[in-house]
Amino acid sequence: MHDRTAPVALTLLLTLAAPVRAQHAEIDREVDRLTAHITDIRRQIHEHPELGNRETETAALVADHLRELGFDDIRTGVAHTGVVAVLRGGKPGPVVAVRADMDALPVTEETDLPFRSTVRSTYLGQEVGVMHACGHDVHTAVQLGVASILKSLQDELPGTVVFLFQPAEEGPPPDEEGGAALMLDEGAFANPRPEAVFGLHASAQLPVGQVAYTPGGALAAVDHFRVTIQGQQSHGAAPHLGVDPVVMAAQVVSTLQTIRSRNLSPLAPSVVTVGMIRGGTRFNIIPDAVSLEGTVRTYDPAVQDIVERRMREILDGVTRAGGGSFALEYDRITPVTINDLDLTSRSVPSLVAAVGADNVPVADPWMAGEDFSLFANEVPGFFYMLGTLAPGTTSGDHHSPTFRADDTAVPVGMRTMAYTLWDYLTAAAAAP
């Protein structure tokens, strides 16, 4: 990550009106008052993670907290376990939305945190550990903190904030709907409809105290593919009497990597990953079929088209040569997450005001995907990265057993998001 816009953002910061700076001081006092409590909530969520569409305890914790704050417009059970809460300020102004995701991952935690998860569950028919290995516990806690801050300042709030607590960002279980798409289908943006949406995401590599953003395309489109390679079962000692789908699968996995290296421009960001291979029942039996499952990440629909076409051609060629056949399911799950350029330029000064110009670098696009993109396709969106790596510590990457987000990121997230929402509403309400 590298800083290209700090001088510009600093210039914009200097133009902030004195009343806005005074309101920042109020927010700071609320952050200081709430940090210990919200950090405890983060630890509770981390210790009790839940998989997508199963976030019942987390959703109940969220709804209970909002009720205790005095929210009187709360919808639960949105997209199975989602929560939507509306805070109407005491002064007129626009409507904005802010989103936090609540789901965890089928990962067994391997950290030494005193509040580490020991939860076990079932995923795709297998017993698995469950862990907040992507920071969604931080996201949810931060958003509860922001709700607490803005509720305490409600009389002065110029506009309305819709708080979205979303299930299944990592994707719903097979054969279920969920996530941002289902929240939208069930009216998350219907009444009131926001004119902008904001979100943040923990970053395992970014130090605590820093926040980073990417103008324009920030996170990749996410595709999901499933392949069945059909052969003919035979004894492992007599491969000539069958058609070996294991050999064909091995050839397919290797050849798929030539899409990136030989069919696409070296300047076109893309990833083709086979994440699962399944087949066989015994060491000395050639199975009749092998399944592959994986993901494709791109930033350009034309590149998506090339990848899908070449995948079909490779599967057809390899299986024909091996005497087998194939079936391919290819789903385009979420589009590119785009940070609206105008909204980004309006939001960066708030981040700078919260943490300082030197702590707001511009990040390169990331090949991870986010269904926040679906909200940002409906209205302009701004999505930034929250540093969660404490000095002197290490963290595994996202989705790994050693992912470790530090508690001290929580007040930073609360401050940056509260500044961003308040400043946007204030400027929009004052606009002619």
C-alpha positions in Angstrom: 0.0 0.0 0.0 1.3 3.5 -0.8 0.1 7.0 -0.2 -0.6 9.1 -3.2 -3.3 11.5 -2.0 -2.5 12.5 1.5 -1.5 16.1 0.5 -4.9 16.5 -1.3 -6.8 15.0 1.6 -5.0 17.3 4.0 -5.9 20.3 2.0 -9.6 19.2 2.1 -9.3 18.6 5.8 -8.2 22.2 6.4 -11.5 23.4 4.8 -13.7 21.6 7.3 -15.9 24.1 9.1 -15.4 24.7 12.8 -18.8 23.2 13.7 -17.8 19.9 12.1 -14.5 19.9 14.0 -16.4 20.5 17.2 -18.7 17.6 16.4 -15.6 15.4 15.9 -14.6 16.2 19.4 -18.0 15.0 20.6 -17.6 11.8 18.7 -14.1 11.4 20.2 -15.5 11.6 23.7 -18.1 9.0 22.9 -15.5 6.7 21.4 -13.4 7.0 24.6 -16.5 6.3 26.7 -17.7 3.3 24.7 -14.4 1.6 23.8 -14.2 -0.8 26.7 -17.8 -2.0 26.3 -17.7 -2.4 22.5 -14.4 -4.2 22.8 -16.1 -6.7 25.2 -18.8 -7.2 22.6 -16.2 -7.8 19.9 -14.7 -10.5 22.1 -18.0 -12.1 22.8 -18.8 -12.3 19.1 -15.4 -13.7 18.3 -15.7 -16.4 21.0 -19.1 -17.4 19.7 -18.9 -17.4 15.9 -21.7 -18.6 13.6 -21.7 -19.6 9.9 -23.7 -17.9 7.2 -27.5 -17.9 7.5 -27.0 -19.3 11.0 -26.1 -16.1 12.9 -29.0 -16.4 15.4 -27.1 -15.5 18.6 -25.1 -12.7 16.9 -28.3 -11.2 15.5 -29.9 -11.4 18.9 -27.0 -9.7 20.5 -27.1 -6.9 17.8 -30.9 -6.4 18.2 -30.7 -6.4 22.0 -28.0 -3.8 21.9 -29.9 -1.6 19.6 -33.1 -1.9 21.7 -31.1 -1.0 24.8 -29.9 2.1 23.0 -33.5 3.1 22.4 -33.8 2.3 18.7 -37.5 2.0 17.9 -37.2 1.0 14.2 -35.6 -2.4 14.1 -36.3 -5.2 11.7 -35.0 -8.7 12.5 -35.0 -11.8 10.4 -34.1 -10.0 7.2 -32.4 -12.4 4.8 -32.8 -15.1 7.5 -30.8 -13.6 10.3 -30.1 -10.0 9.3 -30.9 -6.9 11.3 -31.9 -3.5 9.8 -32.2 -0.5 12.2 -33.1 3.1 11.3 -31.9 6.1 13.2 -33.6 9.4 12.3 -31.7 12.4 13.4 -33.2 15.5 15.1 -32.3 17.7 12.1 -33.4 17.3 8.5 -31.0 15.8 6.0 -30.4 12.9 3.6 -30.5 9.1 4.2 -27.3 7.0 4.2 -26.7 3.3 5.0 -23.8 1.6 6.7 -23.2 -2.1 6.5 -21.4 -4.7 8.7 -21.3 -8.4 8.0 -21.8 -10.9 10.9 -20.9 -14.4 9.6 -17.8 -16.5 10.4 -16.0 -19.2 8.5 -15.5 -23.0 8.7 -11.9 -22.6 10.0 -10.5 -24.0 13.2 -8.8 -21.2 15.2 -5.1 -21.6 16.1 -4.4 -18.4 18.0 -3.6 -17.9 21.7 -6.3 -15.3 22.2 -8.0 -15.7 25.6 -11.3 -15.4 23.7 -10.5 -17.7 20.8 -13.2 -19.8 19.4 -13.6 -23.5 20.2 -17.0 -23.7 18.4 -17.6 -26.8 16.2 -20.3 -27.1 13.6 -21.2 -29.0 10.4 -20.4 -27.5 7.0 -21.0 -29.4 3.7 -21.5 -32.6 5.7 -18.2 -32.3 7.5 -17.5 -31.4 11.2 -15.5 -28.2 11.2 -14.2 -25.6 13.6 -15.8 -22.1 13.3 -13.8 -18.9 13.5 -14.0 -15.2 12.7 -11.1 -15.6 10.4 -11.9 -12.5 8.3 -12.7 -9.9 10.9 -16.5 -9.8 10.7 -16.6 -9.8 14.5 -14.7 -6.5 14.4 -17.0 -5.1 11.7 -20.1 -5.9 13.8 -18.7 -4.5 17.0 -17.5 -1.3 15.3 -21.0 -0.8 13.8 -22.6 -1.3 17.1 -20.2 1.3 18.5 -21.1 3.7 15.7 -24.8 3.1 16.4 -24.2 3.9 20.0 -22.3 7.1 19.2 -24.8 8.5 16.7 -27.7 7.6 19.0 -26.2 9.6 21.8 -25.9 12.5 19.4 -29.2 12.0 17.7 -30.7 15.4 18.4 -27.9 17.0 16.4 -27.8 14.4 13.7 -28.6 16.0 10.3 -30.4 13.1 8.5 -31.0 9.4 8.8 -28.7 6.4 9.1 -29.8 2.9 8.1 -27.7 0.3 9.9 -27.4 -3.0 8.0 -26.1 -6.0 9.9 -25.8 -8.6 7.2 -25.6 -12.4 7.3 -23.8 -14.7 4.9 -21.3 -12.3 3.3 -19.0 -15.3 2.7 -21.9 -16.9 0.8 -25.0 -18.8 1.9 -24.9 -22.6 2.3 -25.6 -24.6 -0.9 -29.2 -24.5 -2.1 -30.0 -21.4 0.1 -30.3 -17.7 -0.7 -28.7 -15.1 1.5 -26.3 -12.2 1.9 -26.6 -8.8 0.4 -28.7 -9.9 -2.5 -31.4 -11.3 -0.3 -31.3 -8.3 2.0 -32.0 -6.1 -1.0 -34.7 -8.4 -2.2 -36.4 -8.2 1.2 -36.4 -4.4 1.2 -33.2 -3.3 3.1 -33.1 -0.2 0.9 -36.8 0.2 0.4 -38.0 2.5 3.2 -36.1 4.7 3.7 -33.9 4.5 0.6 -30.4 5.7 1.2 -28.5 7.9 -1.3 -25.1 6.4 -0.3 -23.8 3.4 1.4 -20.6 2.9 3.5 -18.7 0.0 4.8 -15.3 -1.1 6.2 -13.2 -4.3 6.3 -10.5 -5.5 8.6 -7.0 -5.7 7.0 -4.6 -8.3 8.3 -1.5 -6.5 6.8 -2.4 -2.9 7.6 -1.2 -1.6 11.0 -3.7 -0.5 13.7 -4.2 3.2 13.4 -4.2 3.2 9.6 -7.1 3.0 7.2 -6.7 2.5 3.4 -9.0 3.0 0.4 -9.0 2.4 -3.3 -10.7 4.8 -5.7 -12.8 3.1 -8.3 -12.5 -0.7 -8.5 -11.4 -1.9 -5.1 -12.3 -5.6 -4.8 -12.7 -8.2 -7.5 -15.7 -9.8 -9.0 -16.3 -13.3 -7.6 -17.2 -16.4 -9.8 -17.8 -19.9 -8.5 -17.3 -23.0 -10.6 -18.1 -26.7 -10.0 -16.8 -29.4 -12.4 -17.6 -33.1 -12.6 -15.2 -35.1 -14.6 -16.7 -38.4 -15.6 -14.6 -41.5 -16.2 -15.2 -45.3 -15.8 -14.4 -47.1 -12.7 -11.9 -50.0 -12.7 -9.4 -51.8 -10.5 -6.3 -49.7 -9.7 -4.2 -52.5 -11.0 -6.0 -52.5 -14.3 -6.3 -48.9 -15.4 -6.5 -49.9 -19.1 -10.0 -51.4 -18.4 -11.4 -48.0 -17.2 -11.2 -44.3 -17.9 -9.3 -42.5 -15.1 -10.9 -39.2 -14.0 -8.1 -38.6 -11.5 -5.5 -38.2 -14.2 -7.9 -36.0 -16.2 -8.6 -33.9 -13.2 -4.8 -33.4 -12.6 -4.4 -32.3 -16.2 -7.3 -29.9 -15.9 -6.0 -28.3 -12.7 -2.6 -27.6 -14.3 -4.0 -26.5 -17.7 -6.4 -24.1 -16.1 -3.4 -22.0 -15.0 -2.5 -21.4 -18.6 -5.6 -19.2 -18.9 -3.9 -16.6 -16.7 -0.5 -17.1 -18.2 -1.3 -17.5 -21.9 -4.8 -16.3 -22.7 -5.1 -13.0 -20.8 -3.1 -9.8 -20.9 -0.4 -9.7 -18.3 -2.0 -6.4 -17.3 -5.4 -7.8 -16.6 -5.9 -8.8 -13.0 -7.2 -12.3 -12.6 -7.1 -15.4 -10.5 -8.2 -19.0 -11.3 -8.1 -21.2 -8.2 -9.2 -24.8 -7.7 -10.0 -25.0 -4.0 -11.4 -28.5 -3.7 -10.9 -31.9 -5.4 -13.0 -34.8 -4.4 -13.1 -38.4 -5.7 -12.6 -42.0 -4.9 -13.4 -44.4 -2.1 -10.4 -46.7 -1.9 -6.7 -46.6 -2.6 -6.9 -49.4 -5.2 -10.0 -48.3 -7.1 -10.0 -45.9 -10.0 -13.2 -43.9 -9.3 -15.9 -43.2 -11.9 -15.9 -39.4 -11.3 -13.9 -36.6 -9.7 -15.3 -33.2 -8.8 -13.4 -29.9 -8.7 -14.6 -26.7 -7.2 -13.0 -23.2 -7.2 -13.2 -19.5 -7.8 -12.3 -17.0 -10.5 -11.5 -13.4 -9.6 -11.5 -10.6 -12.2 -12.0 -6.9 -12.7 -13.4 -6.8 -16.2 -16.5 -8.6 -17.6 -14.7 -9.3 -20.9 -12.0 -11.1 -18.9 -14.7 -13.1 -17.1 -16.0 -14.1 -20.5 -12.6 -15.3 -21.7 -12.0 -17.3 -18.5 -15.3 -19.1 -18.7 -14.9 -19.8 -22.4 -11.4 -21.2 -22.0 -12.4 -23.2 -19.0 -15.0 -25.0 -21.1 -12.6 -25.5 -24.0 -9.9 -27.0 -21.7 -12.3 -29.3 -20.0 -13.7 -30.4 -23.3 -10.2 -31.1 -24.7 -8.8 -32.9 -21.7 -11.8 -35.1 -21.2 -12.1 -36.0 -24.9 -8.4 -36.9 -25.0 -8.8 -39.1 -21.9 -12.0 -40.8 -23.0 -14.3 -39.1 -20.5 -16.7 -36.2 -20.3 -17.4 -33.3 -18.1 -20.2 -31.1 -16.6 -19.5 -27.5 -15.6 -21.6 -25.1 -13.5 -20.2 -21.6 -13.6 -21.9 -18.9 -11.5 -21.0 -15.2 -11.4 -21.6 -14.5 -7.7 -20.8 -10.8 -7.0 -19.6 -8.0 -9.3 -16.6 -5.7 -8.7 -16.8 -3.6 -5.6 -16.5 0.0 -6.9 -15.8 3.0 -4.7 -17.7 5.9 -6.3 -15.1 8.5 -7.2 -17.1 11.5 -6.0 -18.2 9.8 -2.8 -14.6 8.7 -2.2 -13.2 12.3 -2.6 -15.9 13.5 -0.1 -15.1 10.7 2.4 -11.3 10.7 2.5 -11.0 14.1 4.4 -13.1 12.5 7.2 -10.6 9.6 7.5 -7.8 12.0 7.5 -9.5 14.0 10.3 -9.8 10.9 12.3 -6.3 9.4 12.0 -4.1 11.9 10.3 -3.0 12.2 6.6 0.0 9.9 7.1 -2.3 7.1 8.2 -4.6 7.1 5.1 -2.7 5.4 2.3 -4.2 4.5 -1.1 -4.4 0.7 -1.4 -3.9 -1.3 -4.6 -7.0 -3.2 -5.7 -7.5 -6.5 -3.8 -8.4 -9.8 -5.5 -10.7 -10.7 -2.6 -14.4 -10.2 -3.3 -17.2 -8.5 -1.3 -21.0 -8.6 -1.7 -21.0 -5.1 -0.4 -20.7 -4.5 -4.2 -24.4 -5.3 -4.6 -25.3 -2.5 -2.2 -22.8 -0.2 -4.0 -24.5 -1.1 -7.3 -27.8 0.3 -6.0 -26.4 3.6 -4.7 -22.9 5.1 -4.6 -20.7 3.3 -2.2 -17.5 3.9 -0.2 -15.6 0.9 1.3 -12.3 1.2 3.1 -9.9 -1.0 4.9 -9.3 -0.9 8.7 -5.8 -1.8 9.9 -6.0 -4.6 12.5 -2.3 -5.6 12.9 -0.9 -4.5 16.3 2.7 -3.4 16.4 5.1 -6.2 17.4 2.5 -9.0 16.5 1.9 -11.2 13.6 -1.3 -12.3 11.9 -2.2 -15.0 9.5 -3.9 -13.9 6.3 -7.6 -13.7 6.0 -9.4 -17.0 6.1 -6.5 -18.7 7.8 -6.5 -20.3 11.3 -4.0 -17.7 12.6 -5.8 -14.6 11.5 -5.6 -12.2 14.4 -7.4 -8.8 14.5 -6.3 -6.6 17.5 -8.8 -5.1 19.8 -7.2 -1.7 19.4 -8.6 -1.5 15.9 -12.2 -1.2 17.3 -12.0 2.4 18.5 -10.3 3.4 15.2 -13.1 1.8 13.2 -15.7 3.6 15.4 -14.0 7.0 15.0 -13.4 6.8 11.3 -16.8 5.5 10.4 -18.6 8.0 12.7 -16.7 10.9 11.3 -17.4 9.7 7.7 -21.1 9.4 8.2 -21.5 12.6 10.2 -19.5 14.7 7.8 -21.4 13.3 4.7 -24.7 14.1 6.3 -23.6 17.5 7.5 -22.3 18.5 4.0 -25.3 17.1 2.2 -27.8 18.7 4.5 -26.1 22.1 4.0 -25.9 21.8 0.2 -28.4 24.1 -1.7 
